Amino acid sequence: MVEIFYLSSLEENAGKSFLSIGFIQKLEKERKKYAYFKPIGIPKSAFTNKADPDVGFILNTVYKTDHPYDFISPVSIPDAYYVDLVDTGKKEEFLNKIKKAYEKITKDVDYIVIEGNPSIRKFIRVGLDDVSIAETLGINELIYVSTESTDRCIDNFFFARNYYEFRNVSIKGILFNKIDYEYIARIKELTKDHINRYNIPVLGIIEKSLELFSPRVSEIKEQIGGELINEQSSSGLNNLVETFLIGAMNSQAALKYLRQVHRAAFITGGDRTDLAMAALDQNVSTLILTGFIQPDMGVITAANEKEIPIILSPSDTYTTIRNLERLKPGIQEDEMEKVLQLIEKEINWDLLL
């Protein structure tokens, strides 16, 4: 009998790839026979490589397998325009592909980690949502992942619980992920007062790690289609970004905000030399100059002295910010040990293994 860890969430960007990486490493450490499965991969674009970058990363790092990619992630559906690209008539074809792949990779394993769709609502119009996939695979328990650091997490949890029960699926346990430190005590209160009475185990409470969940400058550059204009500071592409600041004021006003943050990405126009120089005197990880306006040479010189990369954005400030809102920071290869340590420490493995 295969033990199934099917990770699902109501919210998108819940960190299911991060959790999958941690689960895989833990199972490997415990010398268990296991497999990793992502029924529906999400490629970056509808018209590029159909591979899911998260699946590719996992296959290249923590999950080395002889199974081909199509067994690990048998169906590919892009995030954008999928309603137009995937007709409901494809439902049975896709579900059959998922079932055949699942049966092949679970033949000789005792555990399987299944990374669900971005949310339990995703692909529901075409009948390829998490619950439909679970029903097809004969799975009747899902792990619910919650990332809300507000009391709304309880409403969302019970909404999901009621929905699952309506679809004849139960919750194996709830896993709180990427939770703000100051809210952890509150979650423990809510667990005692609202969750325990329903006999649903809390599998763990994982604090939001700025180091693991913050984007690097290189990821920001790729997301906005930017250009690094000071190659001398290319090492700074590995800098972490904890927050974003938009420079649309005078330099004195900007300093007030810059002094309150750490490792910021400062976004302003290339013609705002005063703001760029003010930012470079503070704790910034990168300058993002919008409108594709080249900065003054003095700005480049000052940035190189501090090894701060300058990214030239081809878009205006508004569009740049909108693009950054869609950024999904990924775990880096040099962070694998930190992921394992966090997963081992914060998850109650006695409930799972």
C-alpha positions in Angstrom: 0.0 0.0 0.0 1.5 3.3 -1.1 1.5 6.2 1.4 0.4 9.3 -0.4 1.3 12.9 0.3 -0.9 14.9 -2.1 -0.2 18.6 -1.5 -3.1 20.9 -2.3 -4.0 24.5 -1.5 -6.7 27.1 -1.8 -4.2 29.9 -2.5 -1.7 29.9 -5.3 2.0 30.3 -4.5 1.6 28.2 -1.4 5.1 26.7 -1.6 4.2 23.2 -2.8 7.4 22.8 -4.8 9.4 23.9 -1.8 7.5 21.3 0.3 8.0 18.6 -2.3 11.7 19.2 -2.3 11.7 18.9 1.5 9.6 15.8 1.5 11.8 14.1 -1.1 15.0 14.9 0.8 13.4 13.5 4.1 12.3 10.3 2.4 15.7 9.9 0.8 17.4 10.4 4.2 15.1 7.8 5.8 15.9 5.4 2.9 12.4 5.0 1.9 11.2 3.9 -1.5 9.5 6.9 -3.0 8.4 8.7 -6.1 7.6 12.3 -7.0 4.7 13.2 -9.3 3.2 16.4 -10.6 0.1 15.4 -12.7 -0.1 18.8 -14.5 3.0 20.8 -15.3 2.8 24.5 -15.8 5.2 25.7 -18.5 6.3 29.4 -18.5 4.4 30.1 -21.7 1.9 28.6 -23.9 4.2 28.8 -26.9 7.6 27.8 -25.5 9.1 24.6 -24.0 6.2 22.6 -22.5 8.3 21.5 -19.5 7.4 22.8 -16.0 10.5 24.6 -14.6 9.8 23.5 -11.1 9.6 19.8 -12.2 12.8 20.3 -14.2 14.6 21.7 -11.2 13.5 18.9 -8.9 14.6 16.3 -11.5 18.0 17.9 -11.8 18.6 18.2 -8.1 16.9 16.1 -5.5 15.0 13.5 -7.5 17.3 11.5 -9.8 15.2 8.9 -11.6 15.2 6.7 -14.7 11.6 7.5 -15.4 11.2 9.9 -18.3 9.8 13.4 -17.7 6.4 12.4 -19.2 6.0 9.9 -16.4 6.7 12.5 -13.7 4.5 15.2 -15.2 2.3 13.6 -17.9 0.2 16.7 -18.8 1.3 20.2 -19.6 -1.1 23.1 -19.4 0.1 26.8 -19.5 -1.0 29.2 -16.8 -2.1 31.8 -19.3 -4.9 31.4 -21.8 -5.4 27.7 -20.8 -9.2 28.2 -20.9 -8.9 28.8 -24.7 -6.2 26.3 -25.3 -7.6 23.3 -23.4 -11.0 22.1 -24.4 -13.1 20.2 -21.9 -13.1 17.4 -24.5 -9.5 16.8 -23.5 -10.5 15.8 -19.9 -10.7 12.1 -20.4 -7.6 11.9 -22.5 -5.6 13.9 -19.9 -6.9 12.0 -16.9 -6.0 8.7 -18.7 -2.5 9.9 -19.3 -2.2 10.9 -15.6 -3.5 7.6 -14.4 -1.2 5.5 -16.6 1.8 7.5 -15.6 0.8 7.3 -11.9 0.4 3.5 -12.1 3.9 3.2 -13.6 5.8 5.3 -11.1 4.1 3.8 -8.0 4.8 0.1 -8.9 7.8 -0.3 -6.6 7.5 2.5 -4.1 6.1 2.8 -0.6 5.6 6.6 -0.6 4.7 9.2 -3.3 4.9 13.0 -3.1 2.2 14.5 -5.4 2.5 18.3 -6.1 -1.0 19.5 -6.8 -2.2 22.3 -9.1 -1.5 25.9 -8.2 -4.8 25.9 -6.3 -7.8 23.6 -5.9 -9.7 25.9 -8.2 -7.2 25.7 -11.0 -8.4 23.8 -14.1 -11.8 23.1 -12.6 -13.6 24.3 -15.7 -12.0 21.6 -17.8 -12.4 19.0 -15.1 -8.7 18.7 -14.3 -8.7 20.1 -10.8 -6.9 18.4 -7.8 -10.0 16.6 -6.6 -10.9 15.3 -10.0 -7.4 14.0 -10.4 -7.5 12.4 -6.9 -10.7 10.7 -7.7 -9.3 9.3 -10.9 -6.2 7.9 -9.0 -8.3 6.5 -6.2 -6.9 8.9 -3.7 -9.3 10.0 -0.9 -7.0 12.1 1.3 -5.2 15.4 0.5 -2.8 17.4 2.5 -4.1 21.0 2.8 -1.4 23.7 2.7 -2.2 27.1 4.2 -0.1 30.3 3.9 -2.4 32.9 5.4 -0.9 34.8 8.3 -4.3 36.2 9.4 -7.4 34.7 10.9 -8.7 34.3 7.4 -6.7 31.1 7.3 -9.5 29.4 9.4 -12.3 30.5 7.1 -10.2 29.3 4.1 -9.5 26.0 5.8 -13.1 25.3 6.6 -14.2 26.3 3.2 -11.7 23.8 1.7 -12.7 21.2 4.2 -16.4 21.5 3.3 -15.6 21.5 -0.4 -13.5 18.4 -0.1 -16.3 16.6 1.9 -18.8 17.6 -0.8 -16.5 15.9 -3.3 -16.1 12.9 -1.1 -12.4 13.6 -0.3 -11.0 14.2 3.2 -8.1 16.1 4.6 -5.1 14.0 5.7 -3.7 17.0 7.7 -3.1 20.7 7.5 0.3 22.1 6.9 0.9 25.8 7.6 3.6 27.2 5.3 5.4 30.5 4.9 3.9 31.9 8.1 5.0 35.2 9.5 6.9 34.7 12.8 4.6 36.9 14.8 1.6 34.9 13.7 2.8 31.5 14.7 1.6 31.8 18.3 -1.9 32.7 17.0 -2.0 29.7 14.7 -1.3 27.5 17.8 -4.3 29.1 19.5 -6.5 28.5 16.5 -5.3 24.9 16.3 -6.3 24.3 19.9 -9.7 26.2 19.7 -10.9 25.4 16.2 -9.0 22.6 14.4 -8.4 19.9 17.0 -12.1 19.4 17.7 -12.5 18.0 14.2 -9.6 15.5 14.6 -7.7 16.9 11.7 -4.0 16.8 12.5 -1.8 19.9 12.1 1.3 18.4 10.4 3.5 21.5 11.0 3.9 25.2 11.1 6.7 26.5 8.9 7.9 30.0 9.4 8.4 32.2 6.4 12.1 32.2 5.7 13.3 35.4 4.0 16.4 33.6 2.8 14.4 30.8 1.1 11.3 32.6 0.0 12.9 35.9 -1.2 13.8 36.3 -4.9 17.3 36.8 -6.1 18.2 39.7 -8.4 18.7 37.2 -11.3 15.1 36.0 -10.9 13.8 39.6 -11.0 15.9 40.4 -14.1 14.4 37.4 -15.9 10.8 38.2 -14.8 10.8 41.7 -16.1 12.9 41.0 -19.2 15.6 43.3 -18.0 19.2 43.9 -19.0 22.2 44.0 -16.7 24.1 47.1 -17.7 27.1 46.8 -15.3 28.7 43.4 -15.9 31.4 44.3 -13.4 28.7 43.7 -10.6 27.3 40.5 -12.1 28.1 38.7 -8.8 25.3 40.8 -7.3 22.7 38.9 -9.3 22.7 36.4 -6.4 21.7 39.1 -4.0 18.4 38.4 -2.1 15.6 41.0 -2.3 13.4 41.3 0.8 11.3 44.2 -0.4 10.6 46.6 -3.3 10.7 50.4 -3.2 9.5 52.7 -5.9 11.4 56.0 -6.2 8.9 58.7 -7.3 9.7 61.4 -4.7 12.7 63.7 -3.9 15.9 62.2 -2.6 15.3 63.3 1.0 11.9 61.6 1.2 13.3 58.5 -0.4 16.0 58.3 2.3 13.3 58.1 4.9 12.0 54.8 3.4 15.4 53.4 2.4 16.7 53.6 5.9 13.8 51.5 7.1 14.4 48.5 4.9 17.1 45.9 4.1 18.1 44.3 0.8 15.6 46.3 -1.2 15.2 46.5 -5.0 14.9 50.2 -5.7 12.8 51.0 -8.7 13.0 54.4 -10.4 13.5 56.1 -13.8 17.0 56.0 -15.4 16.9 59.8 -15.5 16.5 60.1 -11.7 20.2 60.3 -10.8 19.5 61.9 -7.4 17.3 59.0 -6.3 19.7 56.3 -7.7 22.7 57.8 -5.8 20.6 58.1 -2.6 19.7 54.4 -2.9 23.2 53.3 -3.5 24.2 54.9 -0.2 21.8 52.6 1.6 21.2 48.8 1.9 19.9 47.9 -1.5 20.4 44.7 -3.4 19.7 46.2 -6.9 18.6 49.2 -8.8 15.9 48.7 -11.4 15.7 51.6 -13.9 12.5 51.8 -15.8 11.7 53.1 -19.3 15.0 51.7 -20.7 16.7 55.0 -19.9 20.4 54.7 -19.4 21.7 56.2 -16.1 24.4 58.8 -15.6 27.9 57.2 -15.7 28.4 58.3 -12.0 25.5 56.0 -11.0 27.2 53.0 -12.8 30.5 53.8 -11.2 29.0 54.1 -7.7 27.1 50.8 -8.2 30.2 49.0 -9.3 32.1 50.2 -6.2 29.5 48.4 -4.1 28.9 45.5 -6.5 25.2 46.4 -6.9 23.7 45.3 -10.2 21.7 47.8 -12.2 18.9 46.2 -14.2 17.4 48.2 -17.1 13.7 47.5 -17.5 12.2 47.8 -21.0 8.8 48.8 -19.5 7.5 51.8 -17.6 7.3 51.7 -13.8 3.7 50.6 -13.6 4.2 47.7 -16.0 7.5 46.7 -14.3 5.7 46.5 -10.9 2.8 44.5 -12.5 5.4 42.0 -13.9 7.1 41.7 -10.5 3.7 40.9 -8.8 3.7 37.7 -10.8 7.2 36.7 -9.7 7.4 33.3 -8.0 10.8 33.0 -6.3 12.3 29.5 -6.6 14.5 27.5 -4.3 18.2 27.6 -5.4 20.4 24.5 -5.7 22.7 25.8 -2.9 19.7 26.0 -0.5 18.8 22.3 -0.5 20.3 21.6 3.0 18.4 24.6 4.5 15.2 23.3 3.0 15.7 19.8 4.6 16.6 21.3 8.0 13.5 23.4 8.0 11.2 20.6 6.9 12.7 18.2 9.4 12.4 20.6 12.3 8.9 21.9 11.7 6.9 18.9 10.4 5.7 16.2 12.7 7.0 13.2 10.8 5.6 10.8 13.4 2.2 11.5 11.8 3.5 10.8 8.3 6.1 8.1 8.3 
